[in-house]
Amino acid sequence: MLKTIFTSVLLLGVLGYNTLNAQEKIDDDLNGFGEEVASDLDGFTDDVSGDLAGFSDEEVMNTESKNRKLHDDALRFSGNIAFKTSVGYKTHEVDGVDYSGVNQAQTSVYLQLDRKLSRDWKVRISSDAFYDAIYDLRGNEPYRQEVLDDYRTQLRLDDAYLQGRISASVDLKAGRQIVVWGKSDNIRITDVINPLDTRLPGMTDIEDLRLSVGIVKFDYYLKQWNLSAMVIPESRIMREPTPRGEFFPVDNVFNVPGGVVDPFPPLNTPATSWENMQYAFAANGVFSGWDLSFYAAEVLDQKSHFEEIPRPGVPLSGRTVSRIQMLGSAINVAYGSWLFKSEVAVLRGVKYNTSSDEKERFDALIGLEYMGIEESVISVEIANRHIFDYEQQMQYQADFVDQNEVQSALRITRSFANERLNATAVLSIFGLQWENGGFARVWLEYEVMDAVHANAGIVDYIGGDKPFREAIKDNDRVFADITYSF
């Protein structure tokens, strides 16, 4: 089924500021204007009252209109309301819960407030919330409380920052925000600043998975270069699938006599403190036909590990994340209809479950995009993560990693009907010979009318030699959503 779907889509792809200062200026220009006109027209009004009848009313209306426009520019409220559903078409059960059939009936709301404080400063605050009624409609299923807490409801603060210009060449952005590093659209190599929300793996692109994190960011502009220095005080880590939920069937992954400890050790977030302060620096240069970036960071890893090495007969310890240091670079080069991209990163301090030593890892990616077919984009990306001082036991429980972890991503997008309809297919799979599993997603996006968009598609989870991906291979589903933006 996967090959048929993906081959079909592949063939389809191949063939086919007003500001507040302005307000003050207008007010200054109009100040006393009424008195001046009254003085000049003293004794004259009676003679021309017929010609000027209604003039004062029109002037007031025009001024009010200008004031209203300035107010609208200074304060903007936007957002969207969406309904999402999905249906699992393969029978699969985790922890006594049958996830086949309709397994999502989610209503979500996203709100964003933008406020201009002056010509150079603004504030943005955004948040999202959802309620998934499926957990009440299927109340006979023995959902764990942890699953209900993570998937039934959410109320979350997203962006919340102050942004402005300190001088002609220095900007400041402080608060919860997203900082995107690297050039890849599908695979993270140098993109280490923001954690991801991976509760529903394979269902959403990386750009929609990043979680905002508290950052104080300074940008300095020097000709073609933008230099960014960041202090990251907030210790925020990824949202992973809930243990013993549909996408984290720990009892199927960890083969332990008598079963895995219940509840499974929680993922502990490091405290937000001076000791856990994170730092990052980036230099981005944009030139004619190409761009180049350099990165350096000391941040929290987005891969968790047990605080103590698992041992037979010893209860599993809690899970946490370590601090890593990263040096990396990324480049894009455009040539005609082709775009070449590459990323490299050296990471130090990476910790695994089955070794007491911190490891050093070298990650590299090469990618290619082709835009020579009308209304179509085809991209291929291949990455490898090489672990230095690899230990043989890391191949088995509870790490399940090879010395070289290869990941491939293929994306095909084609637009129809003046871009009102977009078809996209994504394949993300691991292993040099694709033996370690992954997923394929194919979907259509349709602009129903202004401000209303609908999506529908299918996700195929591919099993393989890695237990985590083999354990969720029957989570395949069709999905649909409709969104109204305002």
N, C-alpha and C positions, 0 to 999 in steps of 0.2 A: 504493500500500500504506500509506504514511504517513497519508494523509488518511482512509483507511478505518479504520485502527487508532485514530487519535486521535478521529475522530467517534464511534466506538462507545463509547469510554471516556467521552467527554464526555456522551453521552446517558445512560450508566450513572450518571455522577455526578449529573446533573440529576434523574434519576428515583429514581432509587432512594434515750539514750546513758547506758546506764550507763557510768561512767567509772572511771579508776584511783583517783580520790579516794574514790569509794564503797568501793573495795576497802580502802583505808586506814582508812576510818571503821568498816567492819565488823570489821576486825582489831582496832581500838582498843576497840570495844564488847565484843568477845569476849575481850579480853585479861584473863586471871585469872578468867574466868567459871567454869572448871572447879574451881579451888581454892575459890572462894566457895561453890559448890553443895556441894562435899565437906564444908566446914566446917559449913554449916547442916544437912546430913543426917547428921552424925556420930552413929553409934549408931542411926540410924533406918532405915538401908538394909535391915537384915535383916528388919525387920517389913514392909516394903513391897516386898521384892524381887520378889514375884509381880506386883504391880501395875505396877512400873516395868521389868519384864523387857523388854530390847531397846530401851529408851528412848535409851540412850547411842549405840547403833548408828545409830538414826534421826537423832539430832542431828548426828552426824558426816556422814551422807549428805547432809542438808540443807545443811550448811555447805560441803561439797565441791561440791554443785550450784551454790551461789551463787558460789563461787570460779571454777568452770568457766565460768559465764555471764559473769562479769566479764572473764575471759580472752578469751572469744570476742568480746566487744564491743570489746576493746582491739586485737585482731589479727584481721584478716579477709583471707582469700585467695579470689579469684574469677577468672573468666576464661571463655574459650570455645575450642572446637575446631570448625573449619569445613572443609568441602570445597566447592570451587568449580569449575565447568566452564563452557565456552562453546563454541559451534560457529559458525564463519563460514559463512554459506550463500551467499555470492557468491565467485566465483573472484577472488582478488586476490593479487598477488605484489609483494614489496618486496625489493630487493637480492638477488634470486635465491631468496628463501624464499617458499614457498606457504603463506599463512596461512588458507586456506579449510579447512573441515572442523573437527575438534576441535582447538582451539588453546589450551586451558587445562585443566589437571588439578591444581589447586592445593590443598594441605592447609596450613592455617594454624592457629597457636596464639596466643592472646592471654592474658597473665597479668597480674593486678593484685594488689598487696599494699597494704593499708591498715593502719596502725598508730597507735593512739591513744597519745600520750605522756603526756597529762594531760587534764584537763577541757577545756582551751582549745587544745591543740596536737596535730597529727597529721602523719603522713608518708604519702605515696603514691608508689609505684614501679610502673610498668607497662612492659611490653615486648611486642613481637610478633615472630613469625618465620613464614616460610612456605617451602615447597618445591613447585615446580611441576614435576611429573614429565613434562609434555608435551615438554620440551626434551630429555629422554633417550629418551622413547618415539619421538620423531621425530628421532632422532639423524642421520638421513641428510640432513636439511636443513642448508644451510650457514650456520647462525646465527653472527653475529659474536660475539666474546668480550664486547663491550660489552653486547650484548643479553642474553647469558647472565648477566652480572654483575648486570644490573638487574631481570631478570624470573624467573630460575630460583630463586634463593634470596634470603632476607633475614633478618637478625637485627638488630632495631632497639630502642633505648631510647626509649620514648614519654614519659609523664609521670614526673617524678622531682622532687618538691617537698616542702618543709616549709611548713605552713600553721598559723597560730594568731592569737591575740588578744594584742596588746600592751597595750591598755587597753580601757575600755568602748566607745570609739568608733573605735579604730584596729586594723586587722588587717594581717598580713604574710603574703605568699605568695612563697616564693623557690625557684627551680628551674625545670626544664622544665615548661611548662604551656601551656594554650590559653586565649587571651583573645578573645572574640567581640565585635566591634563591629558596630553597625548593626541594622537591622530586617528586611532582605531574607533570604529563605530560598534564593534562587536566583542572585542577582547580587551581586558584590562591588563596593561603592562606598566605604564608610568602613572596611570590614573589612581593615585593612592590617597587622595585627600578626603573624599566623602565615602562613608560606608554605604552599603546597598541594602535594600529591602528585598530579600530573596524568599519570602514566605511562599510565593507561587512561582517557582523557577520555571523558566521557559515561556512564561505567559506574556512577558513585557520586555521591551528593549532596555538596554542599560541606561539610556538617557532619561527614562522614566522611573528608574529604580533608585537613583541616588537620593540619599537623605541629607538634608541641610545640616550643617554643623557650625557651632559658634567660632568665628574667625575674626581677627583684626588684620586687615589686608591693606598694605600700602602699594600703590602702583606708581612707578616713575617712568616717564616717557622720554626717550632719547632717540630722535630721528626714527629709524625703522625698528627700534628696539623698545620693548616694554619689559621693565624689571619689576617683579612682584616679590614682596617680602611678607610673610604671614606668621602670625602667632595664633595658635589654636588652643584655647583654654578648655574647650568642652571635650570631655572623653565620651564620645558617642561611637558605638560600634554597630555592626550589621544586625539586621533583623533576620534571623534564620528561621527555616521551617520549624514548627513546634515538634519536639520529640514525641514520638508515638502518634503524630498526626499523619495525614495522607502522604506528605512529601518527606517525612523523616521516620520511616519504620525501623527504629533502632533494633528491635528484636530480630528483624530479618537481616540486619547488617552485622551486628556483633554476635558472633557465634560463641556463646558462653554457656557451659552446662548449667542447667537450672534457670536460665534466662538472665537478662540484663537487669541490673539494679533498678528498682521502681520506687520513686520516680527517677528518671534519668538525670544525672547531675546538671544543674542549670548553668547557663552561660553568664558569668559574672562580669558586669561592666566595671572597668577600673574607675576609681573615684576621680571626680574633677578636682584637681589640686595643683599646686605649684610643681610638685614632683612629677606629675603626669602631663605637664605642659608640652605641647607639640609645636614643631617649627617647620617652615617650608620656604623655599625660594625658587623662583622660576625666571628665566630670561627667554623672551619670545621675540624672534625677529621675523618680519614679513618683508619679502623682497619680490621682485618681478618674476612671477612664475614659480616661486618656491618659498617655503618658510621653514624655520629651524627653531627648536626649543631645547633648553637645558633645564634640568630639574634637580633639586636636592631637598630631602625631607627627612625628618625624624618624627615618625607618626606611629599610631597604633596599627598593628597588623590586622587585616580583615580575615584572617584564618585563625580559628580558635585551637586550643590544645588543652589537654588535661594538666592540671597543676602538678600532679604526680604521675609518674609512669605507671600505666596499668600493670598489675601483677596478679597472677592466679591466687584466688582466695582472699584478695584484699579489695575492699569496696572501692569503687571508682571515685576519684577525687572530683572536685568542682572543675569547671572549665573556664578559661580566661583567654585573653589575647596578650601578646608581648609587644614591646616597642621595637620597631625596625628602623634601620637607616637605609635610605634609597638615593642612589645617584643614577640619573637617566638622561636620555635625549630622545628627541623625535623629529622627524623630517617629513615634509610633503614636497613633491616635485610634480608640477603639471607639464604635460607634453601633449599638445593637441587634444585628442579626446581621452587621453590616459592620465590617471593620477597615481603616482607611485608614493607609497608611504612606508615608513619604518620606525620602529621604537626599540630601544634597548634599555635595560635597567639592571643594576647590581644592587641586591638587597642583602643586608647583613642583620644578624640577630633573629633569623627566622627559627621558630621553635616547632617541633613535631611531638607527637604523642609517645613515640617509642625510643626516643633518644634524649639524654640529658644535655647534650651539646647543642648550642646555637649553631645554625647552619648559615652558609652563604649561598645565595642563589643568583644565577644569571638568567634573565628573561629577555627574549628577543622576538620581534615580530616583523614580518614583511607583508605588504599588502598591495593590491592593485585594484583600481576602479576603472571601468570603461564606460564612457558616456557617448559613444559614437552611434548608437542606435536611437532613433528618435523616440523621445518620451520614456527612455529606459536607462537604468543604471545597473551595472553588474559589478559586484565586488567580491574579491577573494582575499582572505587573510589567513596566515598560518603563523602560529607562535610556538615556541618551545621554552620550557622552564627547566633549567639544568641545576641540580642540587650538588654542590661540592661536598666532599667528605661524606658521601652517601653511605648509609649502613643498610645491610641486606634486610634486616627485620622491618625496615620502614615500608617494605613492599606489602606487608601483611597487616593484620589487625594491630593497632587501631588507626594506622595512617593510610594504608592503601595507596601509597605514592610510588612512582617509578623515579629513577634517577633523571630521566628525561620525560617530561610530561608534554606531549604534543597536543595542541588544540587547533582545529581548523574551523573556519566560518565562511559560508557562502551566502551572499544576499543578492536577490534579484528584485528589482522594483520596476513596474511599468505603469504609466498613467494613460487614462482613456477619457474621452468626453471632456476635453479641455480641462483635465486634471480634477474633474469632479469624482472620478473613480480611479482608485489606485490599488494595484495588486502587488503584494509583496510575499516573497518566500525567503525564509532564513533556515539554514542548516548550521548547527553548532555541534561539533562532535570531537571526541578525544581519541588519542592514539594515532600512531604513525599510519596504521592500516585501518583506522576507524574502529578498532576493536574494543574500546573502553566506553562506548555509549555516548549519548548526548540527547539532542532533541531536534525536531524539525517543526517549523510553524509556517503555515500558509494562511493569509487572510486578505480580505478586501475592505477598503475604506471608501465610504460613499458619502458625498455631501448631499443630504436629502433636500435641504434648503438652507438659506442663510442662517448660520448659527446652530444648525442641527446636523450632526454627523453620526453615521452608523458604521459599525465594524462587525465582521463575521469571519470566522476562520476555524482552523483545526490545528491541534498540537499533537504530535506523535512523539512519545518518549521512547528512546532507543536504548535497550539494554546492552550489556557488555560485560567485560571482565571485571570491572570495578563494582563492588557490592552496592554502593549507594545508587548507582544508575540502574543496575539490574533490579533493585528492589522497587523502583517506581516505573518500570517499563509498561505496566498496565494502567497507568494514570492518564492515558490518552483521552482527549475530550474535544468536543466542538464548543465554540464559544460565540457570544454575540453581545454587543452593547450599543447603546444609543446615548448621545450626549447633546445637551442643550447648553450653549455658551452665551454668556451675557456680559 
